[in-house]
Amino acid sequence: MNIKTAEFYNREHQGPKGRVIFMSCMGSITFALLLAVVNQAAEIVADLTVSGELWLFLIFLAICAVMIVCKYYAMYHTTRIIQKTVRKVRLRLVDKIRHTELQFVDRKGKGELYARIVQDTELIALSSPYLLSLFETALSTVVVLFYMAYISITGFVLALTGMIIMNIIFFSHHIRIKENLRKARAKEGDFTDAINDTISGFKEIRVNTRKNNDLFADIKVLAKESERLKTEAEISNNKNIVSTIVLTLMVLAIIVFIVPVFSNGHNEVVTELVAATLLILGMSGLATRYIHSITRSNVAVENLERLEAELDSFGTYAAVDARDIIEDFREIALRSVTFQYNRKVDEKSFTVGPIELDIRQGEVLFIVGGNGSGKSTLMKLLTGLYYPLAGGSITLDDTILTRTNYQTYRELFSVIFTDFHLFKKLYGLEPVDEQQVRHLLKEMDIHKKTDFIDGRFTRIDLSTGQRKRLAYIASLLGDKPIYLFDEWAADQDPVFRKYFYIKFLEDLRKMKKTVIAVTHDDRYFDRADRVIKMEDGQVVEDIRNPGHGHTLGM
């Protein structure tokens, strides 16, 4: 049995582990020695030797004290090692995720990433103590077997034979158990995604019964499949537990009822062998449960290793030094930029591009087009969140972007996408002038809905339009050269929709900021220097100064 969990801790924890192992061994040996003391005391009681009984009682207490100290020490330090290691791995994975690319996150999905970082690491933490318990149980069993060999070779051979048969039966089921658990963990990721759809898309499903029912039907299928895999794994494990009990009872029956008939003198040690066999029975039952928990942990470790390997192979970007951040630019040029989504074999791939586009410093650019025209993909290409396919390039002033300088380019942008996430704290903007934030809250007419105290908004569970205003405040405070708004005005009331086009964009223009806005509000097209129209992933029109006699077909 390959114990991935043990390899995991041996690899991840660099501190000394020898003392913990030594104390665990001592605790296991002393536990097994108690059997010999108890058996010896039973013989003395039978002989009515009170003084001898008292002497053994003191030895018993001494061994118990040693065992308790050793086990407590081992468990205490094991717990610290487990929690420290899990924290280290969680932080490393989160660090790699925050430095990976959007395409990787889109491909894996939120449910998968959440299940790995939260659920799998938690499962490892909960199951790992059983690793030490399994080691102690196995060592105690070996010591008890040696004790059985000391008092009766026949009893030892019977017990050893029974244990060999038990292991053969156990590991014949183990592979299937592990495979079912691995599949069940994968289903859990899909189930998490479906639950997230239910909560995040609550408004959409609440007003559409068919959509609501279809989503729930998928959830039931995922839950049933997960149940089936887990049930099969548990049933196989239960078979192992029952097999352990049956075989141990058979060994016990042979020792008590059959061996004395054919072996003279064996009757004297039957009681001691029965006690040893019953002890092995208890430890075997515990070991079976420990191994089942560790198998779950092994699957979780494999999931984490696979995720980290995928992150490493996908590549990460290096952090940008503050001295390398670009404060301004002259022109961004897209040349033959193309991007293609990977679809299933039986689906048609959607391609954006090739796109030829120039964006100059200080201009206000509107991007328009129907749903599925490629606007959002173009935004991700423009901001460097997606890389163009080979043959296309983005040039910043006189520099062609490569993987080595893309992050520096990204730092030019402050973005609010349609699926934006609003942080309660203004990360990356400390220190923040609270009075300035409160002034902006009042300007956005949300000062009665939320406040800014101790570096964070007191409330962010607002309407979509109000949340976008909070996002705009954070974006404005970021003071970046380029501002990108993806349908920002779509959820605003008429007053703030007008403010956005008439006042906010004009304020940004006066600050010499470059603005790229995805919009459908054709009545405000005259507020832009250029309007770009997209269809089927292509730029089909590029109208300059539409307010000066130009029209745009929609």
NORJOQUI-V209148 format. One record per residue. N is the residue number from 1. RES is the residue in three letters. OMEGA is omega in whole degrees, 0 to 359 (none if undefined). D_CENTER is the distance of its C-alpha to the mean C-alpha in whole Angstrom. Layout:
BEGIN
n=N res=RES omega=OMEGA d_center=D_CENTER
n=N res=RES omega=OMEGA d_center=D_CENTER
END
This chain:
BEGIN
n=1 res=MET omega=179 d_center=26
n=2 res=ASN omega=183 d_center=23
n=3 res=ILE omega=182 d_center=21
n=4 res=LYS omega=181 d_center=18
n=5 res=THR omega=178 d_center=17
n=6 res=ALA omega=177 d_center=20
n=7 res=GLU omega=180 d_center=20
n=8 res=PHE omega=181 d_center=16
n=9 res=TYR omega=178 d_center=18
n=10 res=ASN omega=180 d_center=21
n=11 res=ARG omega=189 d_center=20
n=12 res=GLU omega=182 d_center=17
n=13 res=HIS omega=184 d_center=20
n=14 res=GLN omega=182 d_center=23
n=15 res=GLY omega=181 d_center=25
n=16 res=PRO omega=179 d_center=28
n=17 res=LYS omega=184 d_center=27
n=18 res=GLY omega=182 d_center=31
n=19 res=ARG omega=179 d_center=32
n=20 res=VAL omega=179 d_center=29
n=21 res=ILE omega=180 d_center=30
n=22 res=PHE omega=181 d_center=34
n=23 res=MET omega=177 d_center=33
n=24 res=SER omega=177 d_center=31
n=25 res=CYS omega=180 d_center=34
n=26 res=MET omega=178 d_center=37
n=27 res=GLY omega=180 d_center=35
n=28 res=SER omega=181 d_center=35
n=29 res=ILE omega=180 d_center=39
n=30 res=THR omega=178 d_center=40
n=31 res=PHE omega=179 d_center=39
n=32 res=ALA omega=180 d_center=41
n=33 res=LEU omega=179 d_center=44
n=34 res=LEU omega=179 d_center=44
n=35 res=LEU omega=180 d_center=45
n=36 res=ALA omega=180 d_center=48
n=37 res=VAL omega=180 d_center=49
n=38 res=VAL omega=179 d_center=49
n=39 res=ASN omega=179 d_center=51
n=40 res=GLN omega=179 d_center=54
n=41 res=ALA omega=179 d_center=54
n=42 res=ALA omega=178 d_center=55
n=43 res=GLU omega=181 d_center=57
n=44 res=ILE omega=178 d_center=59
n=45 res=VAL omega=179 d_center=59
n=46 res=ALA omega=179 d_center=61
n=47 res=ASP omega=179 d_center=63
n=48 res=LEU omega=179 d_center=63
n=49 res=THR omega=188 d_center=63
n=50 res=VAL omega=182 d_center=62
n=51 res=SER omega=178 d_center=62
n=52 res=GLY omega=179 d_center=60
n=53 res=GLU omega=179 d_center=57
n=54 res=LEU omega=180 d_center=57
n=55 res=TRP omega=178 d_center=56
n=56 res=LEU omega=177 d_center=53
n=57 res=PHE omega=178 d_center=52
n=58 res=LEU omega=176 d_center=52
n=59 res=ILE omega=179 d_center=50
n=60 res=PHE omega=179 d_center=48
n=61 res=LEU omega=180 d_center=47
n=62 res=ALA omega=179 d_center=46
n=63 res=ILE omega=178 d_center=44
n=64 res=CYS omega=180 d_center=42
n=65 res=ALA omega=179 d_center=42
n=66 res=VAL omega=181 d_center=41
n=67 res=MET omega=182 d_center=38
n=68 res=ILE omega=180 d_center=37
n=69 res=VAL omega=182 d_center=36
n=70 res=CYS omega=181 d_center=35
n=71 res=LYS omega=179 d_center=32
n=72 res=TYR omega=179 d_center=31
n=73 res=TYR omega=182 d_center=31
n=74 res=ALA omega=181 d_center=29
n=75 res=MET omega=181 d_center=26
n=76 res=TYR omega=183 d_center=26
n=77 res=HIS omega=175 d_center=26
n=78 res=THR omega=178 d_center=23
n=79 res=THR omega=179 d_center=21
n=80 res=ARG omega=179 d_center=21
n=81 res=ILE omega=181 d_center=20
n=82 res=ILE omega=184 d_center=17
n=83 res=GLN omega=178 d_center=16
n=84 res=LYS omega=181 d_center=17
n=85 res=THR omega=179 d_center=15
n=86 res=VAL omega=177 d_center=12
n=87 res=ARG omega=181 d_center=12
n=88 res=LYS omega=182 d_center=13
n=89 res=VAL omega=178 d_center=10
n=90 res=ARG omega=182 d_center=8
n=91 res=LEU omega=180 d_center=11
n=92 res=ARG omega=180 d_center=11
n=93 res=LEU omega=178 d_center=8
n=94 res=VAL omega=178 d_center=8
n=95 res=ASP omega=180 d_center=12
n=96 res=LYS omega=179 d_center=12
n=97 res=ILE omega=181 d_center=10
n=98 res=ARG omega=178 d_center=13
n=99 res=HIS omega=179 d_center=15
n=100 res=THR omega=184 d_center=15
n=101 res=GLU omega=181 d_center=16
n=102 res=LEU omega=180 d_center=16
n=103 res=GLN omega=179 d_center=17
n=104 res=PHE omega=180 d_center=14
n=105 res=VAL omega=178 d_center=12
n=106 res=ASP omega=183 d_center=15
n=107 res=ARG omega=182 d_center=14
n=108 res=LYS omega=181 d_center=11
n=109 res=GLY omega=182 d_center=11
n=110 res=LYS omega=183 d_center=9
n=111 res=GLY omega=180 d_center=8
n=112 res=GLU omega=182 d_center=7
n=113 res=LEU omega=179 d_center=4
n=114 res=TYR omega=181 d_center=4
n=115 res=ALA omega=181 d_center=4
n=116 res=ARG omega=189 d_center=3
n=117 res=ILE omega=184 d_center=2
n=118 res=VAL omega=187 d_center=5
n=119 res=GLN omega=183 d_center=6
n=120 res=ASP omega=178 d_center=7
n=121 res=THR omega=177 d_center=7
n=122 res=GLU omega=178 d_center=10
n=123 res=LEU omega=178 d_center=11
n=124 res=ILE omega=181 d_center=12
n=125 res=ALA omega=182 d_center=14
n=126 res=LEU omega=184 d_center=15
n=127 res=SER omega=187 d_center=17
n=128 res=SER omega=177 d_center=18
n=129 res=PRO omega=179 d_center=21
n=130 res=TYR omega=178 d_center=22
n=131 res=LEU omega=177 d_center=22
n=132 res=LEU omega=180 d_center=25
n=133 res=SER omega=178 d_center=27
n=134 res=LEU omega=178 d_center=27
n=135 res=PHE omega=180 d_center=28
n=136 res=GLU omega=180 d_center=31
n=137 res=THR omega=180 d_center=32
n=138 res=ALA omega=180 d_center=32
n=139 res=LEU omega=178 d_center=35
n=140 res=SER omega=179 d_center=36
n=141 res=THR omega=178 d_center=37
n=142 res=VAL omega=180 d_center=39
n=143 res=VAL omega=179 d_center=41
n=144 res=VAL omega=177 d_center=42
n=145 res=LEU omega=176 d_center=43
n=146 res=PHE omega=177 d_center=45
n=147 res=TYR omega=177 d_center=47
n=148 res=MET omega=178 d_center=47
n=149 res=ALA omega=180 d_center=49
n=150 res=TYR omega=184 d_center=51
n=151 res=ILE omega=180 d_center=52
n=152 res=SER omega=177 d_center=53
n=153 res=ILE omega=180 d_center=52
n=154 res=THR omega=179 d_center=52
n=155 res=GLY omega=179 d_center=50
n=156 res=PHE omega=181 d_center=47
n=157 res=VAL omega=179 d_center=48
n=158 res=LEU omega=181 d_center=47
n=159 res=ALA omega=181 d_center=44
n=160 res=LEU omega=178 d_center=43
n=161 res=THR omega=178 d_center=43
n=162 res=GLY omega=181 d_center=42
n=163 res=MET omega=178 d_center=38
n=164 res=ILE omega=178 d_center=39
n=165 res=ILE omega=179 d_center=39
n=166 res=MET omega=181 d_center=36
n=167 res=ASN omega=178 d_center=34
n=168 res=ILE omega=179 d_center=35
n=169 res=ILE omega=183 d_center=34
n=170 res=PHE omega=186 d_center=31
n=171 res=PHE omega=173 d_center=29
n=172 res=SER omega=177 d_center=31
n=173 res=HIS omega=190 d_center=29
n=174 res=HIS omega=183 d_center=26
n=175 res=ILE omega=180 d_center=25
n=176 res=ARG omega=178 d_center=25
n=177 res=ILE omega=182 d_center=23
n=178 res=LYS omega=181 d_center=20
n=179 res=GLU omega=178 d_center=20
n=180 res=ASN omega=178 d_center=20
n=181 res=LEU omega=179 d_center=17
n=182 res=ARG omega=179 d_center=15
n=183 res=LYS omega=180 d_center=16
n=184 res=ALA omega=179 d_center=15
n=185 res=ARG omega=177 d_center=12
n=186 res=ALA omega=179 d_center=12
n=187 res=LYS omega=179 d_center=14
n=188 res=GLU omega=177 d_center=12
n=189 res=GLY omega=177 d_center=9
n=190 res=ASP omega=179 d_center=13
n=191 res=PHE omega=178 d_center=14
n=192 res=THR omega=177 d_center=11
n=193 res=ASP omega=181 d_center=13
n=194 res=ALA omega=177 d_center=16
n=195 res=ILE omega=177 d_center=16
n=196 res=ASN omega=176 d_center=15
n=197 res=ASP omega=181 d_center=18
n=198 res=THR omega=183 d_center=20
n=199 res=ILE omega=182 d_center=19
n=200 res=SER omega=181 d_center=19
n=201 res=GLY omega=186 d_center=22
n=202 res=PHE omega=182 d_center=24
n=203 res=LYS omega=183 d_center=27
n=204 res=GLU omega=182 d_center=27
n=205 res=ILE omega=182 d_center=27
n=206 res=ARG omega=180 d_center=29
n=207 res=VAL omega=181 d_center=32
n=208 res=ASN omega=185 d_center=32
n=209 res=THR omega=181 d_center=32
n=210 res=ARG omega=178 d_center=32
n=211 res=LYS omega=179 d_center=28
n=212 res=ASN omega=182 d_center=27
n=213 res=ASN omega=179 d_center=29
n=214 res=ASP omega=179 d_center=27
n=215 res=LEU omega=181 d_center=24
n=216 res=PHE omega=177 d_center=24
n=217 res=ALA omega=176 d_center=26
n=218 res=ASP omega=179 d_center=22
n=219 res=ILE omega=179 d_center=20
n=220 res=LYS omega=178 d_center=23
n=221 res=VAL omega=179 d_center=23
n=222 res=LEU omega=180 d_center=19
n=223 res=ALA omega=181 d_center=20
n=224 res=LYS omega=180 d_center=23
n=225 res=GLU omega=177 d_center=21
n=226 res=SER omega=178 d_center=18
n=227 res=GLU omega=182 d_center=21
n=228 res=ARG omega=182 d_center=23
n=229 res=LEU omega=179 d_center=21
n=230 res=LYS omega=180 d_center=20
n=231 res=THR omega=179 d_center=24
n=232 res=GLU omega=179 d_center=25
n=233 res=ALA omega=181 d_center=23
n=234 res=GLU omega=179 d_center=24
n=235 res=ILE omega=177 d_center=28
n=236 res=SER omega=178 d_center=28
n=237 res=ASN omega=178 d_center=27
n=238 res=ASN omega=176 d_center=29
n=239 res=LYS omega=178 d_center=32
n=240 res=ASN omega=180 d_center=31
n=241 res=ILE omega=180 d_center=32
n=242 res=VAL omega=179 d_center=35
n=243 res=SER omega=178 d_center=36
n=244 res=THR omega=181 d_center=36
n=245 res=ILE omega=182 d_center=38
n=246 res=VAL omega=182 d_center=40
n=247 res=LEU omega=180 d_center=41
n=248 res=THR omega=178 d_center=41
n=249 res=LEU omega=177 d_center=44
n=250 res=MET omega=177 d_center=46
n=251 res=VAL omega=180 d_center=46
n=252 res=LEU omega=180 d_center=47
n=253 res=ALA omega=179 d_center=49
n=254 res=ILE omega=181 d_center=51
n=255 res=ILE omega=186 d_center=51
n=256 res=VAL omega=191 d_center=53
n=257 res=PHE omega=188 d_center=55
n=258 res=ILE omega=185 d_center=56
n=259 res=VAL omega=180 d_center=56
n=260 res=PRO omega=181 d_center=58
n=261 res=VAL omega=185 d_center=61
n=262 res=PHE omega=183 d_center=61
n=263 res=SER omega=177 d_center=60
n=264 res=ASN omega=177 d_center=63
n=265 res=GLY omega=182 d_center=62
n=266 res=HIS omega=183 d_center=58
n=267 res=ASN omega=184 d_center=59
n=268 res=GLU omega=185 d_center=59
n=269 res=VAL omega=181 d_center=55
n=270 res=VAL omega=181 d_center=54
n=271 res=THR omega=180 d_center=53
n=272 res=GLU omega=179 d_center=51
n=273 res=LEU omega=178 d_center=49
n=274 res=VAL omega=179 d_center=48
n=275 res=ALA omega=180 d_center=46
n=276 res=ALA omega=180 d_center=45
n=277 res=THR omega=177 d_center=44
n=278 res=LEU omega=177 d_center=42
n=279 res=LEU omega=178 d_center=40
n=280 res=ILE omega=178 d_center=39
n=281 res=LEU omega=180 d_center=38
n=282 res=GLY omega=181 d_center=36
n=283 res=MET omega=178 d_center=34
n=284 res=SER omega=177 d_center=34
n=285 res=GLY omega=178 d_center=32
n=286 res=LEU omega=181 d_center=30
n=287 res=ALA omega=179 d_center=29
n=288 res=THR omega=178 d_center=28
n=289 res=ARG omega=178 d_center=26
n=290 res=TYR omega=182 d_center=24
n=291 res=ILE omega=179 d_center=24
n=292 res=HIS omega=178 d_center=22
n=293 res=SER omega=180 d_center=19
n=294 res=ILE omega=176 d_center=19
n=295 res=THR omega=175 d_center=19
n=296 res=ARG omega=179 d_center=16
n=297 res=SER omega=178 d_center=14
n=298 res=ASN omega=178 d_center=15
n=299 res=VAL omega=179 d_center=14
n=300 res=ALA omega=178 d_center=10
n=301 res=VAL omega=178 d_center=11
n=302 res=GLU omega=178 d_center=13
n=303 res=ASN omega=180 d_center=9
n=304 res=LEU omega=179 d_center=8
n=305 res=GLU omega=180 d_center=11
n=306 res=ARG omega=179 d_center=12
n=307 res=LEU omega=181 d_center=9
n=308 res=GLU omega=178 d_center=11
n=309 res=ALA omega=178 d_center=14
n=310 res=GLU omega=178 d_center=13
n=311 res=LEU omega=181 d_center=12
n=312 res=ASP omega=181 d_center=16
n=313 res=SER omega=180 d_center=18
n=314 res=PHE omega=178 d_center=17
n=315 res=GLY omega=178 d_center=18
n=316 res=THR omega=177 d_center=18
n=317 res=TYR omega=179 d_center=20
n=318 res=ALA omega=177 d_center=22
n=319 res=ALA omega=182 d_center=22
n=320 res=VAL omega=176 d_center=26
n=321 res=ASP omega=181 d_center=28
n=322 res=ALA omega=181 d_center=30
n=323 res=ARG omega=182 d_center=33
n=324 res=ASP omega=183 d_center=32
n=325 res=ILE omega=181 d_center=31
n=326 res=ILE omega=181 d_center=34
n=327 res=GLU omega=184 d_center=36
n=328 res=ASP omega=180 d_center=37
n=329 res=PHE omega=176 d_center=38
n=330 res=ARG omega=185 d_center=41
n=331 res=GLU omega=172 d_center=40
n=332 res=ILE omega=183 d_center=37
n=333 res=ALA omega=174 d_center=38
n=334 res=LEU omega=182 d_center=36
n=335 res=ARG omega=179 d_center=38
n=336 res=SER omega=182 d_center=37
n=337 res=VAL omega=181 d_center=34
n=338 res=THR omega=175 d_center=32
n=339 res=PHE omega=181 d_center=28
n=340 res=GLN omega=176 d_center=28
n=341 res=TYR omega=177 d_center=25
n=342 res=ASN omega=180 d_center=24
n=343 res=ARG omega=174 d_center=25
n=344 res=LYS omega=186 d_center=25
n=345 res=VAL omega=185 d_center=29
n=346 res=ASP omega=180 d_center=31
n=347 res=GLU omega=178 d_center=30
n=348 res=LYS omega=180 d_center=31
n=349 res=SER omega=177 d_center=30
n=350 res=PHE omega=183 d_center=30
n=351 res=THR omega=173 d_center=31
n=352 res=VAL omega=179 d_center=32
n=353 res=GLY omega=1 d_center=35
n=354 res=PRO omega=185 d_center=36
n=355 res=ILE omega=173 d_center=37
n=356 res=GLU omega=185 d_center=39
n=357 res=LEU omega=175 d_center=39
n=358 res=ASP omega=177 d_center=40
n=359 res=ILE omega=183 d_center=39
n=360 res=ARG omega=182 d_center=41
n=361 res=GLN omega=174 d_center=40
n=362 res=GLY omega=182 d_center=41
n=363 res=GLU omega=176 d_center=42
n=364 res=VAL omega=187 d_center=40
n=365 res=LEU omega=175 d_center=39
n=366 res=PHE omega=175 d_center=38
n=367 res=ILE omega=184 d_center=36
n=368 res=VAL omega=180 d_center=37
n=369 res=GLY omega=181 d_center=37
n=370 res=GLY omega=177 d_center=36
n=371 res=ASN omega=180 d_center=32
n=372 res=GLY omega=181 d_center=31
n=373 res=SER omega=178 d_center=33
n=374 res=GLY omega=183 d_center=31
n=375 res=LYS omega=182 d_center=31
n=376 res=SER omega=178 d_center=27
n=377 res=THR omega=177 d_center=27
n=378 res=LEU omega=178 d_center=29
n=379 res=MET omega=181 d_center=28
n=380 res=LYS omega=175 d_center=25
n=381 res=LEU omega=180 d_center=27
n=382 res=LEU omega=182 d_center=29
n=383 res=THR omega=178 d_center=27
n=384 res=GLY omega=178 d_center=25
n=385 res=LEU omega=171 d_center=22
n=386 res=TYR omega=176 d_center=23
n=387 res=TYR omega=175 d_center=25
n=388 res=PRO omega=177 d_center=29
n=389 res=LEU omega=180 d_center=30
n=390 res=ALA omega=182 d_center=32
n=391 res=GLY omega=177 d_center=35
n=392 res=GLY omega=181 d_center=34
n=393 res=SER omega=173 d_center=34
n=394 res=ILE omega=181 d_center=33
n=395 res=THR omega=175 d_center=36
n=396 res=LEU omega=188 d_center=36
n=397 res=ASP omega=182 d_center=40
n=398 res=ASP omega=186 d_center=41
n=399 res=THR omega=174 d_center=37
n=400 res=ILE omega=182 d_center=35
n=401 res=LEU omega=173 d_center=32
n=402 res=THR omega=180 d_center=30
n=403 res=ARG omega=184 d_center=26
n=404 res=THR omega=183 d_center=27
n=405 res=ASN omega=181 d_center=29
n=406 res=TYR omega=183 d_center=27
n=407 res=GLN omega=175 d_center=25
n=408 res=THR omega=178 d_center=28
n=409 res=TYR omega=181 d_center=29
n=410 res=ARG omega=182 d_center=26
n=411 res=GLU omega=177 d_center=27
n=412 res=LEU omega=193 d_center=30
n=413 res=PHE omega=163 d_center=28
n=414 res=SER omega=191 d_center=28
n=415 res=VAL omega=169 d_center=26
n=416 res=ILE omega=178 d_center=26
n=417 res=PHE omega=179 d_center=24
n=418 res=THR omega=179 d_center=25
n=419 res=ASP omega=184 d_center=21
n=420 res=PHE omega=174 d_center=21
n=421 res=HIS omega=181 d_center=19
n=422 res=LEU omega=178 d_center=21
n=423 res=PHE omega=180 d_center=20
n=424 res=LYS omega=180 d_center=22
n=425 res=LYS omega=179 d_center=23
n=426 res=LEU omega=182 d_center=25
n=427 res=TYR omega=177 d_center=22
n=428 res=GLY omega=183 d_center=24
n=429 res=LEU omega=181 d_center=28
n=430 res=GLU omega=354 d_center=29
n=431 res=PRO omega=182 d_center=31
n=432 res=VAL omega=176 d_center=32
n=433 res=ASP omega=184 d_center=35
n=434 res=GLU omega=179 d_center=35
n=435 res=GLN omega=178 d_center=38
n=436 res=GLN omega=179 d_center=37
n=437 res=VAL omega=179 d_center=34
n=438 res=ARG omega=176 d_center=36
n=439 res=HIS omega=179 d_center=39
n=440 res=LEU omega=176 d_center=37
n=441 res=LEU omega=179 d_center=35
n=442 res=LYS omega=178 d_center=39
n=443 res=GLU omega=179 d_center=40
n=444 res=MET omega=177 d_center=37
n=445 res=ASP omega=175 d_center=38
n=446 res=ILE omega=181 d_center=35
n=447 res=HIS omega=177 d_center=36
n=448 res=LYS omega=181 d_center=37
n=449 res=LYS omega=183 d_center=34
n=450 res=THR omega=179 d_center=32
n=451 res=ASP omega=178 d_center=33
n=452 res=PHE omega=184 d_center=31
n=453 res=ILE omega=178 d_center=31
n=454 res=ASP omega=173 d_center=30
n=455 res=GLY omega=181 d_center=28
n=456 res=ARG omega=176 d_center=26
n=457 res=PHE omega=182 d_center=27
n=458 res=THR omega=182 d_center=28
n=459 res=ARG omega=176 d_center=27
n=460 res=ILE omega=178 d_center=25
n=461 res=ASP omega=183 d_center=25
n=462 res=LEU omega=175 d_center=28
n=463 res=SER omega=182 d_center=29
n=464 res=THR omega=179 d_center=28
n=465 res=GLY omega=179 d_center=31
n=466 res=GLN omega=177 d_center=31
n=467 res=ARG omega=177 d_center=27
n=468 res=LYS omega=177 d_center=28
n=469 res=ARG omega=174 d_center=31
n=470 res=LEU omega=178 d_center=29
n=471 res=ALA omega=178 d_center=27
n=472 res=TYR omega=178 d_center=30
n=473 res=ILE omega=179 d_center=31
n=474 res=ALA omega=180 d_center=28
n=475 res=SER omega=181 d_center=29
n=476 res=LEU omega=180 d_center=32
n=477 res=LEU omega=179 d_center=32
n=478 res=GLY omega=174 d_center=30
n=479 res=ASP omega=178 d_center=33
n=480 res=LYS omega=180 d_center=32
n=481 res=PRO omega=184 d_center=35
n=482 res=ILE omega=178 d_center=33
n=483 res=TYR omega=180 d_center=32
n=484 res=LEU omega=180 d_center=30
n=485 res=PHE omega=180 d_center=30
n=486 res=ASP omega=180 d_center=29
n=487 res=GLU omega=182 d_center=31
n=488 res=TRP omega=186 d_center=31
n=489 res=ALA omega=188 d_center=35
n=490 res=ALA omega=184 d_center=34
n=491 res=ASP omega=181 d_center=33
n=492 res=GLN omega=173 d_center=35
n=493 res=ASP omega=184 d_center=39
n=494 res=PRO omega=182 d_center=42
n=495 res=VAL omega=183 d_center=42
n=496 res=PHE omega=173 d_center=39
n=497 res=ARG omega=178 d_center=39
n=498 res=LYS omega=177 d_center=43
n=499 res=TYR omega=184 d_center=41
n=500 res=PHE omega=185 d_center=39
n=501 res=TYR omega=185 d_center=41
n=502 res=ILE omega=186 d_center=44
n=503 res=LYS omega=186 d_center=43
n=504 res=PHE omega=180 d_center=39
n=505 res=LEU omega=179 d_center=40
n=506 res=GLU omega=177 d_center=43
n=507 res=ASP omega=179 d_center=42
n=508 res=LEU omega=178 d_center=39
n=509 res=ARG omega=179 d_center=42
n=510 res=LYS omega=178 d_center=44
n=511 res=MET omega=179 d_center=42
n=512 res=LYS omega=176 d_center=42
n=513 res=LYS omega=173 d_center=38
n=514 res=THR omega=183 d_center=37
n=515 res=VAL omega=174 d_center=36
n=516 res=ILE omega=185 d_center=34
n=517 res=ALA omega=171 d_center=34
n=518 res=VAL omega=186 d_center=33
n=519 res=THR omega=172 d_center=36
n=520 res=HIS omega=184 d_center=38
n=521 res=ASP omega=185 d_center=40
n=522 res=ASP omega=180 d_center=43
n=523 res=ARG omega=181 d_center=46
n=524 res=TYR omega=181 d_center=44
n=525 res=PHE omega=181 d_center=44
n=526 res=ASP omega=180 d_center=47
n=527 res=ARG omega=182 d_center=45
n=528 res=ALA omega=172 d_center=43
n=529 res=ASP omega=179 d_center=45
n=530 res=ARG omega=174 d_center=43
n=531 res=VAL omega=180 d_center=42
n=532 res=ILE omega=177 d_center=40
n=533 res=LYS omega=180 d_center=40
n=534 res=MET omega=173 d_center=37
n=535 res=GLU omega=176 d_center=38
n=536 res=ASP omega=176 d_center=36
n=537 res=GLY omega=182 d_center=34
n=538 res=GLN omega=169 d_center=37
n=539 res=VAL omega=185 d_center=39
n=540 res=VAL omega=177 d_center=42
n=541 res=GLU omega=176 d_center=44
n=542 res=ASP omega=185 d_center=44
n=543 res=ILE omega=178 d_center=46
n=544 res=ARG omega=179 d_center=47
n=545 res=ASN omega=183 d_center=49
n=546 res=PRO omega=180 d_center=48
n=547 res=GLY omega=183 d_center=50
n=548 res=HIS omega=172 d_center=53
n=549 res=GLY omega=180 d_center=55
n=550 res=HIS omega=174 d_center=52
n=551 res=THR omega=181 d_center=50
n=552 res=LEU omega=178 d_center=47
n=553 res=GLY omega=182 d_center=47
n=554 res=MET omega=none d_center=44
END
